[in-house]
Amino acid sequence: MKCVICKQGETRPGKATVTLERNGTTLVVKGVPANVCANCGEEYVGEEITARLLDTAEEVAKKGVQVDVREYVAA
């Protein structure tokens, strides 16, 4: 797909590091599958993976964790 940010590059399968913050909790997930623009590096994470990341962030926040850094694990 054409990148919506730079409007020049094409996206290719790759990996991203996603940082989510909520209510004083920071979750960093490395190695998240994403489409990455070959021109500007913008990262696009799919809807299903995004839903999983948000669920994980909610679980971490409920446990009262302030900072959590983890590697993405496919379902």
Number of C-alpha atoms within 10 A of each C-alpha: 10 13 20 12 12 13 11 13 18 17 21 16 13 16 17 20 15 17 14 13 13 12 10 10 18 18 23 17 20 16 14 21 19 19 21 22 24 17 13 15 17 17 23 19 17 12 9 8 16 14 12 13 20 13 12 15 22 15 12 18 20 11 9 11 14 14 13 14 12 11 11 18 10 8 5
